[in-house]
Amino acid sequence: MLIPTYKRAHLLGYVFEGLRKQTYRDFEVVVVLKPSGDGTEDIVKKYKKWLNINLIFQNRGYVVDALNLGFENAQGKIIAFLDDDAIPFPDWVQKHLETYEESSVGGVAGNVVPAKLKGDNLIPVKDRASEIIPTYKPFLDSIGRKVWSRPLEGLEDYLVYVSKAGVVEYNSDMSRLAWYQTTKSLLGMGANMSVLSRAVEDFRFPSSWVLGLGWEQFLGWRVWKRGYTLVFNPNAKVHHLIHNQTLSRNIKEVRKETLRWIEYNLMFYRLYGIEQNLSQMHRITWLIFSTLVDIKKICKDKETQRIIRMKSKLHSELIGLKWLLSRKLEGYHSLLTDLKKLAHAS
């Protein structure tokens, strides 16, 4: 089990308490800690009396660097991921293990139920039973799946999928099944998911990530491309604690959220050249329609989130095009180097 953590000493104890109550107890907890001086080390030391915790210190980097450290230190046949603000249900580990009884399964996503802490009690959020399963079907959703959100070939019946436009999407048509039974799905949220160790053998996240939005689906795509099936099990549940942040009043948080969405929109360029079913035409169509929707919402409600998302699309396209140009130039310089070596040898 892998838990990256930073500045969450006030919540980590609740996570560990959830792990103490698991019906299945034979697991190791790899905690990758980036020190912040908030006393997280003391929480870890306290719970070492009850849990098999392997504490790894992270000296630099962000979440994907923490995950890479976790991959290097994880020992089990299954690597489960849990956020430092996600409290697992008592049968969480057991439900993940049971899902792997199907031989072709290489990754499992679980349900993430939003909740708030009131004292030491967890209070589920009304009208929000899941952060994964779509709870409504937008009017344009069915059209979008045919025009700008068409799944990559092989992901048509997946709850969470990557589209030909290189965007992470949620299939609302699958939501009716996903509430009650295991369905195919790419990995949903790092707050609740797992993968077979052998399915991610030698895998490491590239250094081009900072905050890591979308890392789950990138990892899921890699596991899927190795021939494994990925599934969503609605019975493998965690409570995800809600944090109150007002983006319109916090410039630092606005910048952070902008960077998160830029990284989210860069999925197309991360996969470009290695995923043959990506489509530039679908990407352009998605950009046009999603931007028009953003503009309409901004004019109507002036949502800060919409403004951030629209600006991030422009930034991500500029960065992505720069990446593609850099790759071409690297290939060009590599070709020149090879030609010079060949000429020198002759």
C-alpha positions in Angstrom: 0.0 0.0 0.0 1.3 3.4 -1.0 0.4 6.7 0.7 2.3 9.9 -0.4 1.8 12.6 2.3 2.6 16.3 2.8 1.3 18.6 5.5 -1.5 16.3 6.6 -0.6 15.5 10.2 -4.1 16.6 11.2 -5.8 14.0 9.0 -3.3 11.1 8.7 -4.3 9.6 12.0 -7.8 9.1 10.7 -6.4 7.3 7.6 -4.3 5.0 9.8 -7.3 4.3 12.1 -9.2 3.1 9.0 -6.3 0.8 8.1 -6.2 -0.6 11.7 -9.8 -1.7 11.3 -9.3 -3.6 8.0 -10.8 -7.1 7.9 -7.7 -8.2 6.0 -4.5 -7.3 7.9 -1.5 -8.8 6.1 -0.3 -5.7 4.3 2.6 -3.2 4.4 2.0 0.6 4.4 4.7 2.5 2.4 4.4 6.1 3.5 6.3 8.5 1.3 6.7 11.6 3.5 7.9 15.0 2.3 8.8 16.8 5.6 7.0 20.0 6.4 7.6 20.4 10.1 3.9 19.7 10.9 4.6 16.6 13.1 3.6 13.9 10.6 6.6 11.9 11.7 5.1 11.6 15.2 1.8 10.3 13.8 3.7 7.7 11.8 5.8 6.6 14.8 2.6 6.3 16.9 0.9 4.0 14.4 4.0 1.8 13.8 2.8 0.0 16.9 -0.2 -1.4 15.1 0.6 -1.1 11.4 3.6 -2.4 9.3 4.7 1.0 8.1 7.8 1.6 5.9 8.6 5.3 6.1 10.4 6.8 3.1 11.5 10.4 3.1 11.1 12.5 0.0 13.6 15.3 -0.2 12.4 17.0 -3.4 9.8 16.9 -6.0 6.0 16.5 -6.0 3.4 13.7 -6.1 4.8 11.8 -9.1 8.2 11.8 -7.5 6.7 10.4 -4.3 4.9 7.7 -6.4 8.2 6.8 -8.1 9.8 6.4 -4.7 6.9 4.2 -3.7 7.3 2.0 -6.7 10.9 1.5 -5.8 10.1 0.4 -2.2 6.8 -1.5 -2.6 7.2 -5.2 -2.0 3.8 -6.8 -2.4 2.2 -8.5 -5.4 -0.5 -5.7 -5.4 0.2 -2.0 -4.9 -2.8 -0.2 -3.5 -2.9 3.6 -3.5 -4.5 5.7 -0.8 -4.6 9.4 -0.3 -3.5 11.0 3.0 -7.1 12.4 3.3 -9.0 9.2 2.3 -10.4 7.0 5.1 -11.0 3.4 3.9 -14.0 1.3 4.7 -13.2 -1.7 6.9 -13.4 -4.2 4.0 -11.4 -1.9 1.6 -8.3 -4.1 1.3 -10.4 -7.3 1.1 -12.6 -6.0 -1.7 -9.5 -5.0 -3.8 -8.0 -8.4 -3.3 -11.2 -10.2 -4.3 -11.4 -8.3 -7.5 -8.0 -9.7 -8.6 -9.4 -13.3 -8.6 -10.2 -12.6 -12.3 -6.9 -13.5 -13.9 -6.9 -10.8 -16.5 -7.4 -7.9 -14.1 -4.3 -5.7 -13.8 -5.8 -2.7 -12.0 -8.8 -1.9 -9.8 -10.5 1.5 -9.1 -12.8 1.9 -6.1 -15.6 4.3 -5.2 -14.6 7.6 -3.6 -17.4 8.9 -1.3 -17.0 12.6 -0.3 -17.4 13.3 3.4 -16.7 15.9 6.1 -15.3 15.5 9.6 -17.5 16.6 12.4 -15.5 16.0 15.5 -14.3 12.4 15.0 -17.4 11.5 13.0 -17.6 11.1 9.2 -20.6 12.8 7.7 -21.3 11.9 4.0 -22.1 14.9 1.8 -25.7 15.0 0.8 -26.5 14.4 -2.9 -22.9 13.4 -3.6 -22.5 9.7 -3.3 -19.5 9.4 -5.5 -16.6 11.4 -7.0 -16.1 8.8 -9.7 -19.5 7.7 -11.0 -21.4 10.3 -13.1 -24.6 11.2 -11.3 -26.2 12.9 -14.4 -26.1 12.7 -18.2 -25.5 16.0 -19.9 -27.5 16.7 -23.0 -24.4 16.9 -25.1 -22.8 13.8 -23.7 -24.1 11.3 -26.2 -23.2 13.7 -29.1 -19.8 14.3 -27.6 -18.9 10.6 -27.4 -19.5 10.4 -31.2 -17.8 13.7 -32.2 -15.1 15.0 -29.8 -15.0 12.5 -26.9 -14.9 9.2 -28.7 -13.0 6.6 -26.7 -9.8 5.1 -27.8 -10.4 1.8 -29.5 -10.9 -0.9 -26.9 -12.2 1.6 -24.2 -15.7 2.0 -25.5 -17.3 0.2 -22.6 -15.0 1.7 -19.9 -16.5 3.9 -17.2 -13.4 6.1 -17.1 -11.6 6.3 -20.4 -9.2 8.4 -22.5 -10.7 9.9 -25.6 -9.2 10.2 -29.1 -8.7 13.8 -28.2 -6.4 12.8 -25.4 -8.8 13.8 -22.7 -9.9 11.8 -19.6 -13.7 11.3 -19.9 -16.5 9.6 -17.9 -19.0 7.4 -19.6 -22.4 8.3 -18.1 -24.0 5.4 -20.0 -22.0 3.0 -17.8 -23.0 4.7 -14.5 -26.2 2.7 -14.2 -24.1 -0.5 -14.0 -21.2 1.0 -12.0 -23.4 1.7 -8.9 -24.2 -2.0 -8.5 -21.6 -4.2 -10.1 -18.0 -4.3 -11.2 -17.5 -2.6 -14.6 -14.5 -2.0 -16.9 -12.8 1.3 -16.1 -9.4 3.0 -16.2 -8.1 4.0 -12.8 -10.2 6.8 -11.3 -8.6 8.6 -8.4 -5.4 8.0 -6.4 -7.5 8.1 -3.3 -8.7 4.6 -4.0 -7.1 2.2 -6.5 -4.6 -0.6 -7.0 -2.5 -2.3 -9.6 -0.6 -5.6 -10.0 3.1 -5.1 -9.3 4.1 -7.0 -12.3 1.8 -4.8 -14.5 3.9 -1.8 -13.5 7.3 -3.4 -13.4 10.0 -0.9 -14.4 7.4 1.8 -14.8 8.3 5.3 -13.6 6.5 8.6 -14.2 8.3 11.0 -16.5 9.7 14.2 -14.9 7.4 16.5 -17.0 4.8 16.3 -14.3 4.6 18.8 -11.3 1.3 18.4 -9.5 0.3 15.3 -11.3 -3.4 15.7 -12.3 -4.3 12.8 -14.5 -1.5 10.5 -13.4 -4.0 7.8 -12.5 -5.3 7.5 -16.0 -1.8 7.7 -17.5 -0.8 4.7 -15.3 -4.1 2.9 -16.1 -3.5 3.4 -19.8 0.0 1.9 -19.5 -1.4 -1.2 -17.6 -4.1 -1.5 -20.2 -1.6 -1.3 -23.1 0.2 -4.2 -21.5 -2.8 -6.4 -22.1 -4.6 -6.2 -18.8 -8.2 -5.4 -18.0 -8.9 -2.6 -15.6 -12.1 -2.5 -13.5 -14.1 -0.4 -11.2 -15.5 -2.1 -8.1 -18.2 0.0 -6.4 -17.9 -2.0 -3.2 -14.2 -1.0 -2.6 -14.9 2.3 -0.8 -13.1 5.1 0.9 -14.4 8.4 2.4 -12.6 11.3 0.8 -12.4 14.3 3.1 -13.5 17.6 1.6 -11.2 20.6 2.0 -12.7 24.1 1.9 -10.7 26.3 -0.5 -11.9 29.6 -2.0 -10.0 30.0 -5.3 -11.3 33.4 -5.9 -9.7 34.7 -2.8 -6.4 32.9 -2.8 -4.0 33.8 -5.6 -1.6 30.9 -4.8 -4.4 28.4 -5.0 -5.6 29.9 -8.3 -2.1 29.4 -9.8 -2.0 25.9 -8.4 -5.4 25.0 -9.9 -4.3 26.5 -13.2 -1.2 24.3 -13.3 -3.3 21.2 -12.4 -5.6 21.8 -15.3 -2.7 22.5 -17.7 -1.2 19.1 -16.7 -4.6 17.5 -17.1 -4.9 18.8 -20.7 -1.4 17.6 -21.6 -2.5 14.0 -21.6 -2.8 14.2 -25.4 0.8 15.2 -25.8 2.1 12.7 -23.2 0.5 9.9 -25.3 1.2 11.4 -28.7 3.5 9.2 -30.7 3.0 6.1 -28.5 -0.8 5.8 -28.8 -1.7 5.3 -32.4 -5.5 6.0 -32.0 -5.1 9.6 -30.9 -6.7 12.0 -33.5 -5.6 15.6 -34.1 -9.0 16.2 -35.7 -10.8 15.0 -32.5 -8.4 17.2 -30.4 -9.2 20.3 -32.5 -13.0 19.6 -32.3 -12.7 19.1 -28.5 -10.9 22.4 -28.1 -13.5 24.3 -30.1 -16.6 22.8 -28.4 -15.2 22.8 -24.8 -14.0 26.4 -25.2 -17.4 27.5 -26.4 -19.0 25.8 -23.4 -16.6 27.5 -21.1 -17.3 30.9 -22.6 -21.0 30.4 -22.3 -20.7 29.4 -18.6 -18.4 32.3 -17.9 -20.7 34.8 -19.5 -23.6 33.4 -17.5 -22.1 32.6 -14.1 -18.6 34.1 -14.2 -17.2 30.9 -12.5 -13.6 31.2 -11.4 -13.1 27.5 -12.2 -14.4 27.9 -15.8 -12.0 30.9 -16.3 -9.1 28.8 -15.0 -10.0 25.8 -17.3 -10.4 27.9 -20.4 -7.0 29.7 -19.8 -5.3 26.3 -19.1 -6.4 24.9 -22.5 -4.4 27.7 -24.2 -1.4 27.2 -22.1 -1.5 23.4 -22.4 -1.7 23.6 -26.2 1.3 25.9 -26.4 3.3 23.7 -24.1 2.3 20.6 -25.9 3.2 22.0 -29.3 6.6 23.0 -27.9 7.1 19.4 -26.7 6.3 18.1 -30.1 8.7 20.5 -31.7 11.4 19.6 -29.2 11.0 15.9 -30.0 11.4 16.6 -33.7 14.5 18.7 -33.1 16.0 16.0 -30.9 15.3 13.5 -33.6 16.9 15.8 -36.2 20.0 16.4 -34.0 20.3 12.7 -33.3 20.1 12.0 -37.0 22.9 14.5 -37.7 25.0 12.9 -34.9 24.6 9.4 -36.4 25.5 10.7 -39.9 28.6 12.4 -38.6 29.7 9.2 -36.8 29.0 7.2 -40.0 31.0 9.7 -42.1 33.9 9.7 -39.6 33.9 5.8 -39.6 34.1 5.7 -43.4 
